[in-house]
Amino acid sequence: MLSCGLVFRSVGYRGIGIPGVPFDERSGTIPNSDGRVLDESGAPIPGLYCAGWIKRGPTGVIGTNKKDATETVEQFLEDAREGRLPARAAGTLDDLLADRGTEVVMYAGWEAIDALERGGGEPHGRPRVKLCSWDELLAAARSRV
């Protein structure tokens, strides 16, 4: 037995594919080059990017994810400057989300989620207790609307 002050339990992670997006079943990642998603031939798919564990596999810490996301955003901005992004569809993002029946969480909703998670951790001396389902997250977000 080892004496310690903190124990982390890791349950693992495995990425899952998204219909219409290339996916490497073996590694559980989306094939990419610095965040640009690649087709079967290895060519970048214009306007399609990935970051985080789906980009590189379940490794690293928050700082790794921030650096990783920065790399992907730099690729996106370069593609935008060079005119390599596909033409924009008519309408707005709000229109598209509404057409798909997607519930939008605004900043006030995120603040409500954050407050509820922090409040759940406080009695236990923890920074927060994460909400674990979309239903819980959306219910918390709606409480601030």
N, C-alpha and C positions, 0 to 999 in steps of 0.2 A: 504494500500500500504506500502511496506517495501523498505527502501532505501538500495541499495546494489551496489557493484562495478562490479559484474560478475554474469551472469546467464548461466546455462548449460541446454540444452534441451536434454532429453534422449528419443530416439525413440524406445528403446527396442531391444531385441535380442532373437532369438529362433534358436537353432541349428537344422540342417537338417541332415538326415541320408545319408550314403554313401552306394551304393549297395555292398552287401557282408560283411558289417561291422555291428555288433550288434548295436542297437539304441533304447533308451528308449524314446518313443513318449511323455510320460507324462512329463518328466523333460527336454526333448530336449538335452540329453547328451548321450555319449557313456558309457555303463557300464564298470567300470574299478576298479582296486585296485591299488592305488598310481600311476596311469598312465598306468598300464598293462591292455589292453582291455580284457574283460571277455566274454566267450561264454554264451549260455543260461543256462548252468549248474553252472556257476560261476567260471569256470576254466580259467586261463589265456590262451590267444591265442598266441603261440610263435611268437615273432617278430612283434607284433602289439601293438602300444602305442598311447596315446593321451595326450594332454596338453591344458591348457587354459580353455576357457568357454565351449568347447565341452566336457571337462573332468568334470567340476564341476558346470556348469551353469553360467549365466551372473552376476558374482559378483566380487568384488575386484577392484584393481587398478594395474598399471604397476608393482609395487613391488610384488603384489600377483601373477601376471602371471610369474614373474621371479622365485620366490620361487617354484611355481607350476611346471614350466618347469624343474628346477633343480631336483626336486623330480622324474620326469619322466625319465630324463637322467640318474639319479643314478640307476633306475630300469633297464634301457637298458644296462648300463655298467655292472651291476651285472649279468644280463642274458648272456652277451657276455663272461664274465670271467668264468661263470659256464657252458658254452657250450650249453645254452638253446635256442640259436637263430637257425632258420631254415638254411639249407644249402643255400649258395649263388647260384643264377642262373648264367649261363654262360653269358659272356658279361659284359659291363660296364653300369653304370647309364646313361652316355651320349648316349650309343647305345639304351637303353630302351626308353629314352626320344625322341630320333630321330625317332625310330620306331613308337611311339605314336603321332608324329607330334607336340610335346610339344615345345613351344618356351622357350629357356633358357635365363634368365636375369643374366648377370654376374655383378660383383661388380661395374664396370664402369657404367652400366645401372642403378643400384641402386643409384649411386651418381647423375646421371642425374635426376632421379625421385626426390631425396631429394632436389637438387638445384631448380628444377621447383616449388616444393611445398613451399619451403622457400621463393622463389622469389614472389610467389603468395600472401603470407601473409604479406610481408614487407610493401607494400603500405597502408595496413590496420592496421598496428601496431600489427599484429598477428605473432606468431612464424612460422606458415605455413598455407596453405590452401591445404587440402588433395585432391588428385585425387580420383575420386569416381568410376571409372569403369576399367575393365581389358584393354579395348581399350586405354583409356587415359594413364594408367600405361605403357603399352607396347610401345605406341608411344613415350613417354618420354624416356624410356630405349633405344629405337632404335636410338634416336637422338645423343647418345654418341658413337655409334658403328662405 
